[in-house]
């Protein structure tokens, strides 16, 4: 199931907020993507950054389950959201 693009962007934004809520994980995200704090703030709502957030999240099953459990989403939602964004 592929989500509508607006819903996919909302899921990715939720994932970014979840990642940002964990200082250590945010550091890992920023280090792996090469994005700085100012650039992240400026581009956080762009489809490309939102896609990168989901790509990062899906690298670890524990991150996916942690995010989905917190957000009340089924575990397949991040992958469905990713499929609706650029490069998905």
Buried (B, 14 or more C-beta within 10 A) or exposed (E): EEBEBEBBBBBBBBBBBBBBEEEEBBEBBBEEBEBEEEEBEEBBEEBEBBBBBBBBBBEEEEBBEBBBEEBEBEEEBBBBBBBBBEEB
